[in-house]
Amino acid sequence: MSAQDTSASLVQQRFNDVTARLHRAVADSKREPHSVKLLAVSKMQTPQQVAELYALGQRAFGENYLQQALEKQQALSSLDIEWHFIGPIQSNKTRDIAHRFAWVHSVDREKVAKRLSDQRPNDMPPLQLCIQVNVSGEESKSGVTAEALPALAASIAELPRVQLRGLMALPAPTSDSAAQHQPFKKLRALMAQLNEQLPSITLDTLSMGMSGDMEAAIDEGATIVRVGTALFGPRPATA
Ligand SMILES: *Cc1c(COP(=O)(O)O)cnc(C)c1O
């Protein structure tokens, strides 16, 4: 066996493992079979690794670092990939995001949402957005507070070239199952409240759950799980 065969079969095995975990979690939670989408988080991974997963049928890929993402997109422009931006957004970088991505999960302020809407080309479908919420008081500065969420959601819902789809959370990792459930439960409740309070919008997306906690997230209603390490193996430390 050549080195390439070995790596291809390892990718296949990880992909099989992750999809089996996802399907089992969906069944255990008594949810509809196709109600959870797998987003492959390819930050720090090479175009080659993305192409290998694509060859196995994966189409949605998530990136955190814009410059890296743009290079990868260029290298893979012949593939029909649905790109999701999931990293922190600097407001002077919104143009490339508005032009090159189908989804953005990490919007946490109005200024960024407005720029994305203004800069979304008219010949593309509306940019699909999630608001990142800080549900666990995590040390990370990203994410709007639960208190500020309704006003932000109401203002984003008015923007013409973006479609507000739901909420995203990135809780601090923990191996304790009860502690894993708690922020996901909270995110689900926040989306239900928004759907009641704002009749003009219908949110249907909960972007939550990663390699270590996707089962808990699916049990709490995740519709997109963002999985990196379990699909690609450990990430290289630097770009
Ligand atoms: C890196 C990252 C992930 C994937 O994390 P893994 O633990 O590798 O599965 C998911 N979401 C966001 C926002 C990330 O930055």
The ligand as an SDF file (V2000), in Angstrom:
LIG
                    3D

 15 15  0  0  0  0  0  0  0  0999 V2000
  -12.3010   24.7190   15.3650 C   0  0  0  0  0  0  0  0  0  0  0  0
  -13.7590   24.9390   15.4570 C   0  0  0  0  0  0  0  0  0  0  0  0
  -14.6660   23.8690   15.4020 C   0  0  0  0  0  0  0  0  0  0  0  0
  -14.2470   22.4100   15.3240 C   0  0  0  0  0  0  0  0  0  0  0  0
  -13.7150   21.9730   16.5300 O   0  0  0  0  0  0  0  0  0  0  0  0
  -13.2570   20.4450   16.7160 P   0  0  0  0  0  0  0  0  0  0  0  0
  -13.1720   20.2970   18.1940 O   0  0  0  0  0  0  0  0  0  0  0  0
  -11.9530   20.2980   16.0250 O   0  0  0  0  0  0  0  0  0  0  0  0
  -14.3020   19.5720   16.1260 O   0  0  0  0  0  0  0  0  0  0  0  0
  -16.0120   24.1760   15.4280 C   0  0  0  0  0  0  0  0  0  0  0  0
  -16.4650   25.4430   15.5000 N   0  0  0  0  0  0  0  0  0  0  0  0
  -15.6290   26.4960   15.5580 C   0  0  0  0  0  0  0  0  0  0  0  0
  -16.1860   27.8700   15.6190 C   0  0  0  0  0  0  0  0  0  0  0  0
  -14.2530   26.2750   15.5480 C   0  0  0  0  0  0  0  0  0  0  0  0
  -13.4290   27.3320   15.6140 O   0  0  0  0  0  0  0  0  0  0  0  0
  1  2  1  0
  2  3  1  0
  2 14  2  0
  3  4  1  0
  3 10  2  0
  4  5  1  0
  5  6  1  0
  6  7  2  0
  6  8  1  0
  6  9  1  0
 10 11  1  0
 11 12  2  0
 12 13  1  0
 12 14  1  0
 14 15  1  0
M  END
$$$$
